[in-house]
Amino acid sequence: MEMEKQSLLEKLLDVNDSMSRCVTSATPATLVTQKLARLRDTLHGFTQVFT
Protein backbone atom coordinates (compact mmCIF):
# COMPACT_ATOMS: atom_id res chain seq x y z
CA MET A 1 0.00 0.00 0.00
CA GLU A 2 2.82 2.40 0.88
CA MET A 3 4.56 1.83 -2.46
CA GLU A 4 1.29 2.47 -4.31
CA LYS A 5 0.84 5.80 -2.50
CA GLN A 6 4.40 6.82 -3.35
CA SER A 7 3.90 5.83 -6.98
CA LEU A 8 0.70 7.86 -7.22
CA LEU A 9 2.36 10.90 -5.62
CA GLU A 10 5.20 10.66 -8.14
CA LYS A 11 2.71 10.44 -11.03
CA LEU A 12 0.88 13.50 -9.70
CA LEU A 13 4.18 15.37 -9.48
CA ASP A 14 4.94 14.44 -13.10
CA VAL A 15 1.50 15.63 -14.24
CA ASN A 16 1.88 18.91 -12.33
CA ASP A 17 5.31 19.46 -13.88
CA SER A 18 3.99 18.72 -17.36
CA MET A 19 1.09 21.13 -16.94
CA SER A 20 3.44 23.81 -15.67
CA ARG A 21 5.68 23.43 -18.72
CA CYS A 22 2.68 23.66 -21.07
CA VAL A 23 1.32 26.75 -19.35
CA THR A 24 4.71 28.45 -19.24
CA SER A 25 5.24 27.98 -22.96
CA ALA A 26 1.75 29.33 -23.71
CA THR A 27 2.07 32.60 -21.74
CA PRO A 28 -0.33 31.71 -18.93
CA ALA A 29 -3.42 33.57 -17.87
CA THR A 30 -3.66 34.46 -14.20
CA LEU A 31 -6.49 31.99 -13.57
CA VAL A 32 -4.48 29.06 -14.96
CA THR A 33 -1.41 30.07 -12.98
CA GLN A 34 -3.50 30.22 -9.79
CA LYS A 35 -5.02 26.81 -10.48
CA LEU A 36 -1.57 25.28 -11.00
CA ALA A 37 -0.42 26.81 -7.71
CA ARG A 38 -3.40 25.22 -5.94
CA LEU A 39 -2.57 21.86 -7.53
CA ARG A 40 1.04 22.16 -6.33
CA ASP A 41 -0.24 22.99 -2.83
CA THR A 42 -2.52 19.94 -2.94
CA LEU A 43 0.38 17.73 -3.97
CA HIS A 44 2.48 19.16 -1.15
CA GLY A 45 -0.31 18.43 1.34
CA PHE A 46 -0.73 14.86 0.10
CA THR A 47 3.02 14.32 0.29
CA GLN A 48 3.11 15.58 3.89
CA VAL A 49 0.22 13.33 4.92
CA PHE A 50 1.29 10.13 3.16
CA THR A 51 5.06 10.16 3.73
C-alpha positions in Angstrom: 0.0 0.0 0.0 2.8 2.4 0.9 4.6 1.8 -2.5 1.3 2.5 -4.3 0.8 5.8 -2.5 4.4 6.8 -3.3 3.9 5.8 -7.0 0.7 7.9 -7.2 2.4 10.9 -5.6 5.2 10.7 -8.1 2.7 10.4 -11.0 0.9 13.5 -9.7 4.2 15.4 -9.5 4.9 14.4 -13.1 1.5 15.6 -14.2 1.9 18.9 -12.3 5.3 19.5 -13.9 4.0 18.7 -17.4 1.1 21.1 -16.9 3.4 23.8 -15.7 5.7 23.4 -18.7 2.7 23.7 -21.1 1.3 26.7 -19.4 4.7 28.4 -19.2 5.2 28.0 -23.0 1.7 29.3 -23.7 2.1 32.6 -21.7 -0.3 31.7 -18.9 -3.4 33.6 -17.9 -3.7 34.5 -14.2 -6.5 32.0 -13.6 -4.5 29.1 -15.0 -1.4 30.1 -13.0 -3.5 30.2 -9.8 -5.0 26.8 -10.5 -1.6 25.3 -11.0 -0.4 26.8 -7.7 -3.4 25.2 -5.9 -2.6 21.9 -7.5 1.0 22.2 -6.3 -0.2 23.0 -2.8 -2.5 19.9 -2.9 0.4 17.7 -4.0 2.5 19.2 -1.1 -0.3 18.4 1.3 -0.7 14.9 0.1 3.0 14.3 0.3 3.1 15.6 3.9 0.2 13.3 4.9 1.3 10.1 3.2 5.1 10.2 3.7 
